[in-house]
Amino acid sequence: MATDAPPPPPGGTDTTPVQPTTERFVEVQRSAEFGELRRAHRSFAFPLTIGFIAWYLLYVLLSNYAGGFMGTKVFGNINVALVLGLGQFLTTFLIAWFYSRHAAEKLDPKAEAIKSRMEGDA
């Protein structure tokens, strides 16, 4: 059976980082630094998630119960329902973009510091 895995390095030296113990993972999970990382993620993700779900449910409810309003022409054959529906796609991409910026600026450096310290201590 053939694999795509590369052959082991010559001389038997393993270059993969040593894995920390379970106790070390638990210790880091309980640390203030990890708590701050978790808070930074939650303080960004939860409000945006709640906001987007509310926006989506508003769209669904308007579609079900306010047909006259949703059918109002904005310009040409474009009505409110189409504009709000396209707004759903736009907000999805905006949230993904905002999250990627937030993660790159605030989450990734903290996570990388924790990871490198764990790999260095193992």
N, C-alpha and C positions, 0 to 999 in steps of 0.2 A: 504494500500500500504506500503510495507516494504522498508526501506532504510538501507544503510550501514553506515550511519552517526552515530557517537558515541553520547550517551546521553549528555545533558548539564552537566557541572560540578556542584557538590552539592554546595548549598549556593548561587547560582546565580552569582558567580564571573566569569566574562568573561576574558579569558586570551589572546584573540586576540589583536594585537596592534591597537590603535586608528588610523583611517585613517586621513591623513592631508586634509585640505581644498583645494579647487581648486586654491584659491589665493596663498596658500603655494607652490603648484606644479608649478605654473607659476613663482613665485619668485625664486624657486630653478632652474628652467629651464633657467632663465636669469642670474644665478650666474656664476662667473668666474670658479668656481670649476666644474660645470656641463659642461661648455664650454670646459674646458681642457679634461674632460672625453670623450666628443664627438670628439674632435680633435685627441685624442689618438686612438680612434676606427677608425676614418676615415683615418688617416695617415697610418694605417696598412691595413685596408680592401680594400680601393680603389685601391692602386697600385697593390696589389695581384690579385684583381678581373680583372683589366685591363690587367695585364700580362697573366693571365690564359685564358681570352677570346682571346687575340692575339695568344697565343700558340694553342688554339683549332682551331681558324680560319686558322692558318697556316697549321695545320694538314688536315683540310677539303679542303683547296685550293690545297695542294699538292696531295691529293687523287683524286681530280677532274681533275687537269691540268698537273700533273707530274707523270702519271702512270708508265712510264719507270723507273723513279727514285724510286718511292715507291715499285716497283717490284724487285728492286735490292736485290739479296741474300746477307745476312750478314754472315750467316753460316748455313749449312744444308738447311732445308726448311724454315728457318726464314728470312723474308725480312724486308726492312726498314719500310714498312707500319705496320707490326705487332709490331716492336720495338717501333715505335712512338705511336701506339694505346695503348700499355701497358704503355707507358710513361704518357699517359693521366690519367690512373688510379693512377699511382704512384704519379703524381703531385697533384691530387685531395686529396689523403690521406695525403701527406706532407703539403699541405696548411691547411687542417683541424687540423693537429697536431700542426703546427706553430701557428695557431690562438688560439687553446686551451691553449698553453703555454703563448702566449701574453696576453690573457684574464685573466688567473690566476695570472700572475705577475703584470700586469699594470692596467687592467680595473676593475677586481673584487674588489680589495681593495678600489679603489676610489668610485665605485658604492655602496659598502657596507657602507662606511663612510657616503655618502649622504643619503642612506636609513635609517641607524640607527639614524642620526640626525633628519630626517623628522619624523620618528616614535616617537622619544623622545620629539620633539617639539609639536606634535599634541595633 
